[in-house]
Amino acid sequence: MSGAVTVSDAVKSYAAVDLGASSGRVMVGRAGPDSLELTEAHRFPNRPVRTPEGLRWDVLALYAGVLDGLRAAGPVDSVGIDSWAVDYGLLDDDGALLGNPVHYRDARTEGVAEKVWATLPADELYAATGLQYAPFNTLYQLVAARGTAQFAQARRLLLIPDLLTHWLTGEQGTELTNASTTQLIDPRTGDWAHDVADRLGLDLGLFAPLRRPGDPAGVLRPQVLEETGLEGPVPVTAVGSHDTASAVAAVPAVGERFAYICTGTWSLAGLELGAPVLTEESRAANFTNELGLDGTVRYLRNIMGLWLLQECVRAWGDPDLGGLLLAAARVPALRSVVDAGDPAFLAPGRMPERIAEACRASGQPVPRTPAEVTRCILDSLALAHRRAVEDAQRLAGHPVDVVHVVGGGTRNALLCQLTADACGLPVVAGPTEAAALGNVLVQARAHGTVGDLADMRRLLVRTQSLTRYEPRGGTDRWRAAEARLADR
């Protein structure tokens, strides 16, 4: 029996810290060559705070939630952290945090892009970095921060997952999938875009050395072991620390002819490619080239996502979501639609009124009841998913046969069915906790529990609950709704 390894011997436990824009969670994944189970150890809110200076993340509360979650997780073989993208913390000479990180929805980047483009035109910036225009990209945040006292004191910049990893381990690094959202990475080389930084006067020395998914990121500090009750050494492993990179790693696809939609506060819809698409047509269509696992490119479009519904539900006093969706299903389809990618919907507040105003301005019937507004949102999201999937195939020359929907939106059966109808393609929905599963699988691969990306996806197909939605009817009515928006 010497050297033999049984499946039970190979099963290990991994803590996945998965931080979203509205909540964080610590999940425990038990993974082996033929098994993959995920349980929730701890969930905690992520409540941004509006200070006199602007909108800020309460990163200390997030760190406390991580520690509580690791305590609840019990013994694990590794820890990995993923979160939303673009935001960061600044450290001084002593390694102390210089204030709470600024929230990407803060107003400080208004008008900054135009100043950047005056020095580095938008087409040249896209050709160098492949990143779509979004007003909150890290590059624009850094330009906005220049000249502040805080920025003058900064000696190190750590993206949110890297900041929390640093507090857990004392080590500093910049994980590549998240770094690729800063608009300071060349997606062709997977290295810093030095010419972009030089032309804009940005010091890349602020960033810690690059890490890749699967790289070691240190071990839990003695104080963390004491705080959590864990016995060391407990390694921390770099994962796809941009939550979308982890979610795409957990798409249960067979073969390459698939599109994905990572649904939650945002919808990220696109393709997994072997090389970036840096054409002017791609820039005009506002597609982004972010880096994924094993040198892949996440070629996708950002869509406002379920943020639209979340904000409406908040404005309505948090009614029962299940009842609201049932009522929305009875509202006539495609009566009114809005552009779910419109930056006008980015800021919080007055969402039902803003949706009504957009419908009024485009000459469509104005949704008045919560059910009508909800149906407008879901139809609009499905329409945006359709446009993104069609545009991505055309721009990349990469046809697809199926759309995989992963993330929180998989719980919304109406949205999944509408997406299948709009795209005219089958939709496979699941897993719901895709980011956490991708996080776990990258750790498991790094520690020898599972194989390559294809093996990871085969394991997901065998072990996860998936639901298939077939398209109903033709796509003519969706094309007509598209034309309505195009005529605005």
Secondary structure as the mmCIF struct_conf table of DSSP 4:
data_model
#
loop_
_struct_conf.conf_type_id
_struct_conf.id
_struct_conf.beg_label_comp_id
_struct_conf.beg_label_asym_id
_struct_conf.beg_label_seq_id
_struct_conf.end_label_comp_id
_struct_conf.end_label_asym_id
_struct_conf.end_label_seq_id
TURN_TY1_P TURN_TY1_P1 SER A 2 GLY A 3
HELX_RH_AL_P HELX_RH_AL_P1 VAL A 7 ALA A 10
STRN STRN1 LYS A 12 LEU A 19
BEND BEND1 ALA A 21 SER A 22
STRN STRN2 SER A 23 GLY A 32
TURN_TY1_P TURN_TY1_P2 PRO A 33 ASP A 34
STRN STRN3 SER A 35 PRO A 45
STRN STRN4 VAL A 49 THR A 51
TURN_TY1_P TURN_TY1_P3 PRO A 52 GLU A 53
STRN STRN5 GLY A 54 ARG A 56
HELX_RH_AL_P HELX_RH_AL_P2 VAL A 59 ALA A 73
BEND BEND2 PRO A 75 PRO A 75
BEND BEND3 ASP A 77 ASP A 77
STRN STRN6 SER A 78 ASP A 82
STRN STRN7 SER A 83 SER A 83
BEND BEND4 ALA A 85 VAL A 86
STRN STRN8 TYR A 88 LEU A 91
TURN_TY1_P TURN_TY1_P4 ASP A 93 ASP A 94
BEND BEND5 GLY A 95 GLY A 95
STRN STRN9 LEU A 97 LEU A 97
BEND BEND6 GLY A 99 ASN A 100
HELX_LH_PP_P HELX_LH_PP_P1 PRO A 101 PRO A 101
STRN STRN10 VAL A 102 VAL A 102
HELX_LH_PP_P HELX_LH_PP_P2 HIS A 103 HIS A 103
TURN_TY1_P TURN_TY1_P5 TYR A 104 ARG A 105
BEND BEND7 ASP A 106 ASP A 106
HELX_RH_3T_P HELX_RH_3T_P1 ALA A 107 THR A 109
TURN_TY1_P TURN_TY1_P6 GLU A 110 GLY A 111
HELX_RH_AL_P HELX_RH_AL_P3 VAL A 112 THR A 119
BEND BEND8 LEU A 120 LEU A 120
HELX_RH_AL_P HELX_RH_AL_P4 ALA A 122 THR A 129
HELX_LH_PP_P HELX_LH_PP_P3 LEU A 131 TYR A 133
TURN_TY1_P TURN_TY1_P7 PRO A 135 PHE A 136
HELX_RH_AL_P HELX_RH_AL_P5 THR A 138 ALA A 145
TURN_TY1_P TURN_TY1_P8 ARG A 146 GLY A 147
BEND BEND9 THR A 148 THR A 148
HELX_RH_AL_P HELX_RH_AL_P6 ALA A 149 GLN A 153
STRN STRN11 ARG A 156 LEU A 159
HELX_RH_AL_P HELX_RH_AL_P7 ILE A 160 THR A 169
BEND BEND10 GLY A 170 GLY A 170
STRN STRN12 THR A 174 GLU A 175
HELX_RH_AL_P HELX_RH_AL_P8 LEU A 176 ALA A 179
TURN_TY1_P TURN_TY1_P9 SER A 180 GLN A 183
STRN STRN13 ILE A 185 ASP A 186
TURN_TY1_P TURN_TY1_P10 PRO A 187 GLY A 190
STRN STRN14 ASP A 191 TRP A 192
HELX_RH_AL_P HELX_RH_AL_P9 HIS A 194 LEU A 200
TURN_TY1_P TURN_TY1_P11 GLY A 201 GLY A 201
HELX_RH_3T_P HELX_RH_3T_P2 LEU A 204 LEU A 206
STRN STRN15 PHE A 207 PHE A 207
HELX_LH_PP_P HELX_LH_PP_P4 ALA A 208 PRO A 209
STRN STRN16 LEU A 210 ARG A 211
TURN_TY1_P TURN_TY1_P12 PRO A 213 GLY A 214
STRN STRN17 PRO A 216 VAL A 219
HELX_RH_AL_P HELX_RH_AL_P10 PRO A 222 THR A 228
TURN_TY1_P TURN_TY1_P13 GLY A 229 GLY A 229
HELX_LH_PP_P HELX_LH_PP_P5 LEU A 230 GLU A 231
BEND BEND11 GLY A 232 GLY A 232
HELX_LH_PP_P HELX_LH_PP_P6 PRO A 233 PRO A 233
STRN STRN18 PRO A 235 THR A 237
STRN STRN19 HIS A 242 HIS A 242
HELX_RH_AL_P HELX_RH_AL_P11 ASP A 243 ALA A 249
TURN_TY1_P TURN_TY1_P14 ALA A 250 ALA A 250
BEND BEND12 VAL A 254 GLU A 256
STRN STRN20 PHE A 258 THR A 263
BEND BEND13 GLY A 264 TRP A 266
STRN STRN21 SER A 267 LEU A 273
BEND BEND14 GLY A 274 ALA A 275
HELX_RH_AL_P HELX_RH_AL_P12 GLU A 280 ALA A 284
TURN_TY1_P TURN_TY1_P15 ALA A 285 ASN A 286
STRN STRN22 THR A 288 LEU A 291
HELX_RH_3T_P HELX_RH_3T_P3 LEU A 293 GLY A 295
STRN STRN23 VAL A 297 ILE A 303
TURN_TY1_P TURN_TY1_P16 GLY A 305 LEU A 306
HELX_RH_AL_P HELX_RH_AL_P13 TRP A 307 ALA A 315
TURN_TY1_P TURN_TY1_P17 TRP A 316 GLY A 317
HELX_RH_AL_P HELX_RH_AL_P14 LEU A 321 ALA A 329
TURN_TY1_P TURN_TY1_P18 ARG A 330 ARG A 330
BEND BEND15 VAL A 331 VAL A 331
HELX_LH_PP_P HELX_LH_PP_P7 PRO A 332 PRO A 332
TURN_TY1_P TURN_TY1_P19 ALA A 333 LEU A 334
BEND BEND16 ARG A 335 SER A 336
TURN_TY1_P TURN_TY1_P20 ALA A 340 GLY A 341
HELX_RH_3T_P HELX_RH_3T_P4 PRO A 343 PHE A 345
BEND BEND17 ALA A 347 GLY A 349
HELX_RH_AL_P HELX_RH_AL_P15 MET A 351 ALA A 361
TURN_TY1_P TURN_TY1_P21 SER A 362 GLY A 363
HELX_LH_PP_P HELX_LH_PP_P8 GLN A 364 PRO A 367
BEND BEND18 THR A 369 THR A 369
HELX_RH_AL_P HELX_RH_AL_P16 PRO A 370 ALA A 396
TURN_TY1_P TURN_TY1_P22 GLY A 397 GLY A 397
BEND BEND19 ASP A 401 ASP A 401
STRN STRN24 VAL A 402 GLY A 407
HELX_RH_3T_P HELX_RH_3T_P5 GLY A 408 ARG A 411
HELX_RH_AL_P HELX_RH_AL_P17 ALA A 413 CYS A 423
TURN_TY1_P TURN_TY1_P23 GLY A 424 GLY A 424
BEND BEND20 LEU A 425 LEU A 425
STRN STRN25 VAL A 427 ALA A 429
TURN_TY1_P TURN_TY1_P24 THR A 432 GLU A 433
HELX_RH_AL_P HELX_RH_AL_P18 ALA A 434 ALA A 446
TURN_TY1_P TURN_TY1_P25 HIS A 447 GLY A 448
BEND BEND21 THR A 449 VAL A 450
BEND BEND22 ASP A 452 ASP A 452
HELX_RH_AL_P HELX_RH_AL_P19 LEU A 453 THR A 463
BEND BEND23 GLN A 464 GLN A 464
STRN STRN26 THR A 467 TYR A 469
BEND BEND24 GLY A 473 GLY A 473
BEND BEND25 THR A 475 THR A 475
HELX_RH_AL_P HELX_RH_AL_P20 ASP A 476 ALA A 486
TURN_TY1_P TURN_TY1_P26 ASP A 487 ASP A 487
#
